[in-house]
Amino acid sequence: MGEILEFISGELGITAARPSSWREQFLQFGQAALKKQPQDGRDLEIARLQQKLGGVTRENELLQKKIERLESG
């Protein structure tokens, strides 16, 4: 593998340590990302509904405050 790294680094004009570093970073972070399940339609719908619920909750809180102000005079 050392010869391949030297060839690639020579073609790219970089040190051989750089592609080796890229490989190590992939092994550290890339494999976990590849194992992560993509979101399906159900997950996206849940996220959409959670966002909508948050908006409705904020709106409800504002209306409650307005009612309290109106009732207090």
C-alpha positions in Angstrom: 0.0 0.0 0.0 3.0 2.3 0.6 3.7 2.4 -3.2 0.2 3.3 -4.0 0.2 6.1 -1.5 3.5 7.4 -2.9 2.1 7.2 -6.4 -1.2 9.0 -5.5 0.6 11.7 -3.5 3.1 12.2 -6.3 0.2 12.7 -8.8 -1.6 15.1 -6.5 1.6 16.9 -5.5 1.1 16.3 -1.8 2.9 14.3 0.9 2.2 10.6 1.4 1.0 11.4 4.9 -2.0 13.4 3.7 -3.9 10.5 1.9 -3.0 8.3 4.9 -4.6 10.9 7.2 -7.7 11.0 5.0 -7.9 7.2 5.3 -7.7 7.4 9.1 -10.4 10.0 9.3 -12.7 7.9 7.1 -12.1 4.9 9.2 -12.8 6.9 12.3 -15.9 8.8 11.1 -17.0 7.4 7.8 -17.9 3.9 8.8 -20.3 5.3 11.5 -21.9 7.5 8.9 -22.3 4.7 6.5 -24.0 2.5 9.1 -26.5 5.3 10.0 -30.0 4.4 8.7 -31.4 6.9 6.2 -34.6 8.6 7.2 -37.7 7.0 5.7 -41.0 8.7 5.0 -42.3 7.9 8.5 -39.3 9.6 10.1 -39.7 12.7 7.9 -43.4 12.9 8.7 -42.7 12.6 12.5 -40.2 15.5 12.2 -42.7 17.6 10.3 -45.4 17.0 12.8 -43.1 17.7 15.7 -42.2 21.0 14.1 -45.8 21.8 13.5 -46.7 20.9 17.2 -44.0 23.3 18.4 -45.5 26.1 16.3 -49.0 25.4 17.6 -47.7 25.3 21.2 -45.9 28.7 20.8 -49.1 30.2 19.3 -51.2 28.8 22.2 -48.8 30.3 24.8 -49.0 33.7 23.1 -52.8 33.5 23.0 -52.9 32.5 26.7 -50.8 35.6 27.6 -53.1 37.8 25.6 -56.2 36.4 27.3 -54.5 37.0 30.7 -53.7 40.6 29.8 -57.3 41.2 28.5 -58.8 39.7 31.6 -56.6 41.7 34.0 -57.8 44.9 32.4 
